[in-house]
Amino acid sequence: MREESREFRSLLQTYVEPVKTFELDPLTVEESVFTGFRMFSPAKLSAMAVYIAQRGEQIYKNKLNKLLFYSDFINFYLYGRSISGSKYVHVPFGPVPQKYGEVLAQLSKKRMSDSKPKGALES
């Protein structure tokens, strides 16, 4: 097995040219194909989630994540830019915005504070 590995490595070194690497400009790292050429905006991701939740029926987290993904990617396909600038990660039940937990927690906290009657004591 080790001999095969060595032989494979020598073949690669002989016939494959080394990959040329390049440095990314730190100012444009966030705006890449992975973000749909847009800076990440938690406000836009929140607005998308609220919009979908208000207009849909039985929107659970899994369905919401998929609809957010499709919204961003369809907008990217049609206009060359995503809506939210979010990166998406692969999880077993479908794509999820990378900072989804943080945005969802902020939305939940905002909803709880908005639903308190005026003059209610903080606990």
C-alpha positions in Angstrom: 0.0 0.0 0.0 2.8 2.4 0.9 4.6 1.6 -2.4 1.5 2.4 -4.3 1.2 5.8 -2.5 4.8 6.6 -3.3 4.3 5.7 -6.9 1.1 7.7 -7.2 2.9 10.7 -5.6 5.8 10.5 -8.1 3.4 10.3 -11.0 1.6 13.4 -9.8 4.8 15.3 -9.4 6.0 14.2 -12.8 2.9 14.9 -14.9 0.8 17.5 -13.0 1.9 21.1 -12.9 1.8 22.7 -9.5 -1.3 24.8 -8.8 -0.7 28.5 -8.9 -2.1 30.2 -5.8 -2.9 33.9 -5.4 -3.6 36.2 -2.5 -7.1 37.7 -2.1 -7.5 41.4 -1.4 -8.7 41.5 2.2 -11.2 44.2 1.4 -13.0 42.0 -1.1 -12.9 38.7 0.7 -16.4 38.9 1.9 -17.8 39.9 -1.6 -17.1 36.7 -3.5 -19.0 34.1 -5.5 -19.7 32.3 -2.2 -21.6 35.4 -0.9 -23.3 36.3 -4.1 -21.0 39.2 -4.6 -22.6 41.1 -1.7 -21.5 41.8 1.9 -23.5 39.8 4.5 -26.4 41.7 5.9 -28.2 40.3 8.9 -30.9 42.9 8.4 -31.6 41.6 4.9 -31.5 37.9 6.0 -33.9 38.8 8.8 -36.2 40.7 6.4 -36.2 37.7 4.1 -37.1 35.3 6.9 -39.9 37.6 8.2 -41.3 38.0 4.6 -41.4 34.3 4.0 -42.9 33.5 7.5 -45.6 36.1 7.1 -46.7 34.8 3.6 -46.3 31.1 4.0 -48.2 28.4 5.8 -46.5 26.0 8.2 -43.1 27.4 7.8 -40.7 25.4 10.0 -37.0 26.0 10.2 -36.1 23.4 7.6 -38.5 24.8 5.0 -37.5 28.4 5.9 -33.8 27.6 5.4 -34.5 26.0 2.0 -36.6 29.0 0.9 -33.9 31.4 2.0 -31.4 29.5 0.0 -33.6 29.4 -3.1 -34.4 33.1 -2.8 -30.7 34.0 -2.6 -29.7 31.7 -5.4 -32.5 32.6 -7.8 -31.8 36.2 -7.3 -28.1 35.5 -8.0 -29.0 33.6 -11.1 -31.3 36.4 -12.4 -29.4 39.5 -11.3 -25.8 38.3 -10.6 -26.0 39.2 -6.8 -27.6 37.5 -3.8 -30.1 39.2 -1.6 -28.6 38.7 1.8 -24.9 38.0 1.1 -25.0 35.0 3.3 -22.8 32.0 2.8 -24.7 28.7 3.0 -23.4 25.5 4.6 -24.3 21.9 3.9 -26.2 20.1 6.6 -28.1 16.8 6.4 -31.5 18.3 5.7 -30.4 21.0 3.2 -28.5 24.3 3.0 -28.5 26.6 6.0 -27.3 30.3 6.1 -24.0 30.3 7.9 -25.0 32.8 10.5 -28.6 31.6 10.7 -28.5 30.8 14.5 -27.4 34.4 15.4 -30.0 36.0 13.1 -32.8 33.7 14.4 -31.9 34.5 18.0 -32.0 38.2 17.3 -35.4 37.9 15.6 -36.7 35.9 18.5 -35.4 38.4 21.1 -36.9 41.3 19.1 -40.3 39.5 18.8 -40.3 38.9 22.5 -39.5 42.5 23.3 -42.1 43.8 20.8 -44.8 41.6 22.3 -44.4 42.9 25.9 -47.1 45.5 26.8 -45.8 49.0 27.3 -44.8 49.6 30.9 -44.1 46.0 31.7 -41.3 45.3 34.0 -38.2 43.6 32.7 -37.5 40.2 34.4 
